[in-house]
Structure formats: structure tokens, C-alpha cells
Amino acid sequence: MTATKKLYYLASPYSHPDPIVKKKRAEDVTECAVDLLHHGVFVFAPISYNEPWEKYNLPGDWNFWQDFDKTFVARCDGGVIVLKIDGWDK
């Protein structure tokens, strides 16, 4: 039996008034999540999930997603990885 790998939460900025910036941020975080998985790091990248769901009339702001995201953070036993792209410190 193999040991279960730790799960990390991949945090990144997303909200922005410019939809082009939001789309680029979603692409950046998804690319990072795929790269980490190629290196054997298991991550939950909420923006990779949330961004495509917005077309179903779900809001794209923190007020809506915070409970969803905090639930996953609590379950990520590896901790949080912060993707330091433009806007990460806001």
C-alpha cells in the first residue's frame, strides 16, 4: 500500500475589473497546477474550477466563493501554495 500524498491549496489572484486580466490569471493558475501535478504535487486550484463555472451565472467574486474556498483550505493537509503573479499581494 502506498502512502497518501498531501494535498495543497493553490491560491492565486483572480478578481479584476478587466475580464482579460481575469482570464489570464485563470490560465496562469491552471498552467501552474498542471506543472505541479507533473512534479507529483497534488493541488486544489479553485480558480481552475471556478472560472469556467461563471458561465452558469455564478458570481466570480470573493463574497460568493469564500465559504467554498475556505472549506477546501481546511482539508488541504499540505498547506497553501501562493502563486505570486501580478496582484498576488492584494
C-alpha positions in Angstrom: 0.0 0.0 0.0 1.3 3.4 -0.9 1.1 6.4 1.4 -1.4 9.1 0.6 0.1 12.2 -0.8 -0.6 15.5 0.8 -3.0 17.9 -0.8 -2.1 21.6 -1.3 -4.3 24.6 -1.9 -3.0 26.7 -4.8 -4.0 30.3 -4.0 -3.8 33.0 -6.6 -5.4 36.3 -7.5 -8.4 36.3 -9.8 -10.8 39.1 -9.3 -10.2 42.2 -11.5 -12.4 44.7 -13.3 -10.8 43.8 -16.7 -12.1 40.4 -18.0 -8.9 39.9 -20.0 -6.8 40.1 -16.7 -9.2 37.6 -15.0 -8.9 35.2 -18.0 -5.0 35.5 -17.9 -4.9 34.8 -14.2 -7.1 31.7 -14.6 -4.8 30.5 -17.4 -1.7 31.1 -15.2 -3.0 29.2 -12.2 -4.2 26.3 -14.3 -0.8 26.1 -16.0 0.9 26.1 -12.6 -1.4 23.4 -11.2 -0.7 21.2 -14.2 3.1 21.8 -13.8 2.9 20.9 -10.1 0.9 17.7 -10.9 3.6 16.8 -13.4 6.1 17.0 -10.5 4.0 14.9 -8.2 2.5 17.7 -6.2 -1.3 17.3 -5.7 -3.1 20.7 -5.6 -6.6 22.0 -5.5 -6.6 25.1 -7.7 -10.0 26.8 -7.1 -9.7 29.3 -9.9 -9.3 26.4 -12.4 -12.7 25.2 -11.3 -14.5 28.5 -10.5 -13.6 30.4 -13.7 -15.4 28.0 -16.1 -18.4 27.8 -13.8 -19.0 31.5 -14.1 -20.8 30.9 -17.5 -23.5 29.3 -15.4 -24.3 32.6 -13.8 -22.2 32.0 -10.7 -20.5 35.2 -9.4 -16.8 35.5 -9.8 -16.1 37.4 -6.6 -14.8 36.6 -3.1 -18.1 37.2 -1.4 -19.6 34.3 -3.2 -16.6 31.9 -3.2 -15.2 32.4 0.3 -17.0 29.6 2.1 -16.3 27.2 -0.8 -12.6 28.0 -0.8 -12.2 28.0 3.0 -13.7 24.6 3.1 -11.0 23.3 0.8 -8.3 25.1 2.6 -9.3 23.4 5.8 -9.0 20.0 4.1 -5.6 20.6 2.4 -3.2 18.9 4.8 -0.1 20.1 2.8 -0.9 23.7 3.3 -1.2 26.6 0.9 0.9 27.4 -2.1 0.6 31.1 -3.3 1.1 31.7 -7.0 2.9 35.1 -7.0 1.5 36.5 -10.2 0.5 40.2 -10.7 -1.9 41.1 -8.0 -1.0 38.3 -5.6 -0.3 40.7 -2.7 -3.7 42.4 -2.8 
